Amino acid sequence: MWIDTVIALPLVFLGIDHLIDQNDIRLYCGALIYAIWTSYGTAYQLCIFAVLYFLCGAIARGHCGVKQCAGFVAASLLSAGTCAIILLTVVDSFHNSQYFHEAFPDWYIQFSPLRFLAAHFAGGYPSVRFYHDSVPNLYAGVLSVLSLPLFFLSKQIKRREKLAWGLFWGICGGCLLLSVPTFILHGLHFPVMFPHRYSYIYSFALLAMAARVFTVEENFSKKKGVLCTSSFALVLIVLFLLYPQYDATSSNFLNTIFSDGNHEIRALVPGRLSLAALAGNLLLIIVYCAVLWGRGNAKKQSLRRLVTIVLGIAVCVEAFMGTYGGIHYLASVEHSWYNQELYADMQAVTKRLDSEAGFYRTEFYRNRSQSDGCVYGYNGLSGFSVSSGGYPKGLQDLLYELGMGSSFNNLAWNDPSPVMSALFAQKYLLSVGRIKNENVTGFEYQDNYGGISVYKNPDALPVGFAVPTSALKWMPDVDTNDPIAEQNGLFAALTEQNGPFTEIYPELIQVENLEVREGETDGEYEFYLPEYITHEELADGVCPRAVFHYAIPQDAFVSISLDCPALSEAFARINGETVSSLLVPWGHASLNAGFVRAGDILEVILDLNAIPDGGERDLIYEGGIQIHTAQLDMDCFEQGIETLRQRPLLVNEYSSTHLVGKLSCEAPCMLWTSIPYDHNWHITVDGEDIQAERFGGALTTVRLEAGAHEVEFTYRMDILPVGTAVSIASLITLFIFCAWMRKKTNLEERV
């Protein structure tokens, strides 16, 4: 994701070398600007380590004057200032999100140092998700690890250089191991996914020291060959005798020989090598030691060259296999293929939807990703955005409390109830092929475009409408954790009538490989997994399952709200037939059973797996289940929707940053919109600026007087002109500073 920063890293560090040795800042400034401009997040980490590299570079050379220090500080500030147009807008966005408001953590070691060691070898697999035991992706080739003793024991490498690189390498490793540096280096935030995003800097240090070893001829003597073989033996002892191969904390290689049968094999957990991976590393170490020994004993220059070529081939083969293994493990999907698969059909669908007047939203039934709207160019709520999680509340928080699946930076608009679809202007639903049980959506089938079916919501409301000013008092009750009750409260606040949902309760609960107990309040339960459930058992199909049985009292549309930390998949079954199913990545979601008749038997099936993608974290053996199942009173629902439809915001034009609409109201009211609140929205009513207010902590509302009004929304970042001015001024100053330093250096060289 941040390959530009990886490319910029050696250029930035080489630029620092030029700055110290030649007083030339051009390469450093250019590379740093490139890094910040392309990837500000990882460039922030690179900037911190650039300071460390400069200090270590000064130590390695034994000198660094005031001129070099001043040049480094000035060049760094001017390079960052040149990118102010990006940096200031980013800070403005993140400052108003939860990203900048996490509590500072305590100091602790994030994972076992032995697992840290194992991550240096082939077969360790990269970490993708941020769990408590995630390890960084440190694999940079076995040869780089075997070269470390040679670097520190070489007599031809100066002590200052060893000290400098040792400090840089050690501090990088300490930052990866410890909680507080990790928190700081990720922008005062623990990432939700892709942990340890600066581990490539640690790998760079490894490779740089290994490369330095191969510039010193003495490292290929017989004595060094013995040292390399000794290092090889030490690594074998650590990996095979001490390193835990299994989940049990006391498990090691000796236990695998004298096994009691209770250890759980988890071969693909990052930082835990399988026996096959250990054997592969053993083979690599033998090959490298043999080649290095042969090069040290070769007397003819031609033979040495041949051995060096063999060594290069071995390194390339290892790098290729390691890269292929990592990519294959991650199972990445090529973006162009993902986009092109439905491109032609989606163009026809987009042309059809664009013919509709006004603003409305569209979603895919069972989104393939949270960013499908961005990929295919339609308006949707599902999305990936850190900044939408506003502070102290944002869209993700509000919709989570209303039952939708969301995390810190993701929102999945899966199976909203008819109430949610109507209030949030979801007019169309797209599906790859026809939906098997269409009545679970509440949408009506319209047409088919190639492989894509289009469904329309008959109850969709516009993006905004007039409601009583008293509605602004509504706020979700975070203590109840009952999305059905929250939707009732929201509907009642907007329409001034009773909520349309009536909750129903299970008559029977069946469990498989699971124990469930009732909680203190209705809809709350506690679950316990038996001790015999392991990752191997799950892989063999032994799944903890809870089945809730309901007898439907009357004809109705049934919606279900689910919350369970270990939940991985949920099913709705009517009279023994599955009508809907949903993967639940965050343990929190809504699920529709659709229109059911009085006397039908509804079964809600919850599979508690906790690791739907193969196993990067430990199982959750106990926790809570919250399930709220409710029937929708269609008469009450339709009456409320008709009330809200009487005073709509009629949108005349809109773009991603601009919306203009008209609205009429007989009395003072509040314009309620489903537009997420952001302080950069500038709103005018009849040409006069008006202050927007938050609804539910996350949506944009404005107060209106009686009469006809034209309302205009414009998204404009107030900090943008400041950032532009700073960037221009910094760039001009940087050019002048570079020219002055170059001129001064030329004069000094002539003298």
HELIX and SHEET records of a PDB file:
HELIX    1   1 ILE A    3  GLN A   22  1                                  20    
HELIX    2   2 ARG A   26  THR A   38  1                                  13    
HELIX    3   3 TYR A   40  ARG A   61  1                                  22    
HELIX    4   4 VAL A   66  THR A   82  1                                  17    
HELIX    5   5 ALA A   84  HIS A   95  1                                  12    
HELIX    6   6 GLN A   98  PHE A  100  5                                   3    
HELIX    7   7 PRO A  113  ALA A  118  1                                   6    
HELIX    8   8 VAL A  142  LEU A  146  1                                   5    
HELIX    9   9 LEU A  148  LEU A  153  1                                   6    
HELIX   10  10 ARG A  159  LEU A  177  1                                  19    
HELIX   11  11 SER A  179  LEU A  185  1                                   7    
HELIX   12  12 SER A  199  VAL A  213  1                                  15    
HELIX   13  13 GLU A  217  PHE A  220  5                                   4    
HELIX   14  14 LYS A  222  ILE A  237  1                                  16    
HELIX   15  15 VAL A  238  LEU A  242  3                                   5    
HELIX   16  16 PHE A  253  ILE A  257  1                                   5    
HELIX   17  17 LEU A  275  ASN A  297  1                                  23    
HELIX   18  18 GLN A  301  LEU A  330  1                                  30    
HELIX   19  19 HIS A  335  GLN A  340  1                                   6    
HELIX   20  20 TYR A  343  ASP A  354  1                                  12    
HELIX   21  21 ASP A  372  TYR A  376  1                                   5    
HELIX   22  22 LEU A  395  GLU A  401  1                                   7    
HELIX   23  23 PRO A  418  LEU A  423  1                                   6    
HELIX   24  24 GLU A  438  VAL A  440  5                                   3    
HELIX   25  25 THR A  469  LYS A  473  5                                   5    
HELIX   26  26 PRO A  483  THR A  495  1                                  13    
HELIX   27  27 HIS A  535  ALA A  539  1                                   5    
HELIX   28  28 MET A  634  ARG A  645  1                                  12    
HELIX   29  29 LEU A  720  ARG A  750  1                                  31    
SHEET    1   A 4 ARG A 361  PHE A 364  0                                        
SHEET    2   A 4 GLN A 426  VAL A 432  1                                        
SHEET    3   A 4 ILE A 452  LYS A 456 -1                                        
SHEET    4   A 4 GLU A 444  TYR A 449 -1                                        
SHEET    1   B 3 GLY A 383  PHE A 384  0                                        
SHEET    2   B 3 ASN A 410  ALA A 412 -1                                        
SHEET    3   B 3 GLY A 405  SER A 406 -1                                        
SHEET    1   C 4 GLY A 464  VAL A 467  0                                        
SHEET    2   C 4 CYS A 669  PRO A 676 -1                                        
SHEET    3   C 4 LEU A 699  LEU A 704 -1                                        
SHEET    4   C 4 GLU A 693  PHE A 695 -1                                        
SHEET    1   D 4 PHE A 501  ILE A 504  0                                        
SHEET    2   D 4 GLU A 622  LEU A 632 -1                                        
SHEET    3   D 4 GLU A 524  TYR A 528 -1                                        
SHEET    4   D 4 GLU A 515  GLU A 518 -1                                        
SHEET    1   E 4 PHE A 501  ILE A 504  0                                        
SHEET    2   E 4 GLU A 622  LEU A 632 -1                                        
SHEET    3   E 4 ALA A 556  ASP A 563 -1                                        
SHEET    4   E 4 HIS A 588  VAL A 596 -1                                        
SHEET    1   F 5 LEU A 508  GLU A 512  0                                        
SHEET    2   F 5 ARG A 545  ALA A 551 -1                                        
SHEET    3   F 5 ILE A 601  LEU A 608 -1                                        
SHEET    4   F 5 LEU A 567  ILE A 574 -1                                        
SHEET    5   F 5 GLU A 577  LEU A 583 -1                                        
SHEET    1   G 5 LEU A 650  SER A 655  0                                        
SHEET    2   G 5 HIS A 658  CYS A 665 -1                                        
SHEET    3   G 5 GLY A 707  TYR A 715 -1                                        
SHEET    4   G 5 TRP A 681  VAL A 685 -1                                        
SHEET    5   G 5 GLU A 688  ILE A 690 -1                                        
END                                                                             
